[in-house]
Amino acid sequence: MRDPEIEKVEARIVRRRHDLTRATQETGQRAMHALASPGALIGAAAFGFLAGGGAVRRHHEGATRTGVVGALVTGAMWLVRARFGSPAGLAHYLMARRQQATSARQHGLRR
């Protein structure tokens, strides 16, 4: 026979491990949502394109600017993959948001 006190302690340990795992996952997800928000991703992409355009016009500073642009694009792609899995995932997400907004506007006009 098992001691009821030991069973209570073991059950409490299992519950705390589960709570800790859940809290860790939720915290990670919140951090990724904050870092990989669509606005931040679009801003990083726009900044990368603007910086890339400046690098093309000025050849004497091209190497430095190209390095900076490369780092920014790498960071943006890391965020896209972390949040959406791939650039295609980002495109699907943006299209779904657009369809939701369009649908909401249409339903608002019909009522």
C-alpha positions as CSV (number, residue, x, y, z in Angstrom):
1,M,0.0,0.0,0.0
2,R,1.1,3.5,-0.8
3,D,1.1,6.3,1.7
4,P,-1.6,8.9,0.9
5,E,0.8,11.7,1.9
6,I,3.3,10.5,-0.7
7,E,0.6,10.4,-3.4
8,K,-0.5,13.9,-2.6
9,V,3.1,15.2,-2.9
10,E,3.6,13.3,-6.2
11,A,0.3,14.7,-7.6
12,R,1.4,18.2,-6.6
13,I,4.8,17.8,-8.3
14,V,3.1,16.6,-11.5
15,R,0.6,19.5,-11.4
16,R,3.4,22.1,-10.8
17,R,5.5,20.6,-13.7
18,H,2.5,20.9,-16.0
19,D,1.8,24.5,-14.9
20,L,5.5,25.4,-15.4
21,T,5.5,23.9,-18.9
22,R,2.3,25.7,-19.8
23,A,3.5,29.0,-18.4
24,T,6.8,28.7,-20.3
25,Q,5.0,28.0,-23.6
26,E,2.6,30.9,-23.1
27,T,5.4,33.3,-22.3
28,G,7.3,32.2,-25.3
29,Q,4.3,32.6,-27.5
30,R,3.6,36.1,-26.1
31,A,7.2,37.1,-26.7
32,M,7.1,35.9,-30.3
33,H,3.8,37.7,-31.0
34,A,5.3,40.9,-29.7
35,L,8.5,40.5,-31.7
36,A,6.9,39.2,-34.9
37,S,3.8,41.4,-35.1
38,P,2.7,42.1,-38.6
39,G,3.5,45.8,-38.1
40,A,7.0,45.1,-37.0
41,L,7.6,42.7,-39.9
42,I,6.2,45.2,-42.5
43,G,8.3,48.0,-41.0
44,A,11.5,45.9,-41.1
45,A,10.8,44.9,-44.7
46,A,10.1,48.5,-45.7
47,F,13.2,49.7,-44.0
48,G,15.2,47.0,-45.7
49,F,13.9,48.0,-49.2
50,L,14.6,51.7,-48.5
51,A,18.1,51.0,-47.3
52,G,18.7,48.7,-50.2
53,G,17.6,51.4,-52.6
54,G,20.1,53.8,-51.0
55,A,22.9,51.2,-51.4
56,V,22.3,50.9,-55.1
57,R,22.6,54.7,-55.7
58,R,25.9,55.2,-53.7
59,H,28.5,52.7,-54.9
60,H,31.3,53.9,-52.7
61,E,29.4,53.0,-49.5
62,G,27.8,50.0,-51.1
63,A,29.7,47.3,-49.2
64,T,28.8,48.8,-45.8
65,R,25.1,49.3,-46.7
66,T,24.9,45.9,-48.3
67,G,26.1,44.3,-45.1
68,V,23.5,46.3,-43.1
69,V,20.7,45.4,-45.5
70,G,21.7,41.8,-45.4
71,A,21.6,41.7,-41.6
72,L,18.2,43.4,-41.6
73,V,16.8,41.0,-44.2
74,T,18.2,38.1,-42.3
75,G,16.6,39.3,-39.1
76,A,13.2,39.9,-40.8
77,M,13.3,36.5,-42.3
78,W,14.0,34.9,-38.9
79,L,11.0,36.7,-37.5
80,V,8.8,35.7,-40.4
81,R,9.8,32.0,-40.0
82,A,9.4,32.1,-36.2
83,R,5.9,33.6,-36.4
84,F,4.5,32.2,-39.7
85,G,6.7,29.3,-40.6
86,S,7.7,30.7,-44.0
87,P,7.2,33.8,-46.2
88,A,4.2,31.9,-47.7
89,G,2.7,31.6,-44.2
90,L,3.0,35.4,-43.9
91,A,1.3,35.9,-47.2
92,H,-1.6,33.5,-46.1
93,Y,-1.9,35.4,-42.8
94,L,-2.1,38.8,-44.5
95,M,-4.6,37.6,-47.1
96,A,-6.8,36.1,-44.4
97,R,-6.7,39.4,-42.5
98,R,-7.6,41.3,-45.6
99,Q,-10.6,38.9,-46.3
100,Q,-11.8,39.3,-42.7
101,A,-11.6,43.1,-43.0
102,T,-13.5,43.0,-46.3
103,S,-16.1,40.6,-44.9
104,A,-16.6,42.8,-41.8
105,R,-17.1,45.9,-44.0
106,Q,-19.6,44.1,-46.2
107,H,-21.6,42.8,-43.3
108,G,-21.5,46.3,-41.7
109,L,-22.9,47.8,-44.8
110,R,-25.7,45.3,-45.2
111,R,-27.2,45.6,-41.8
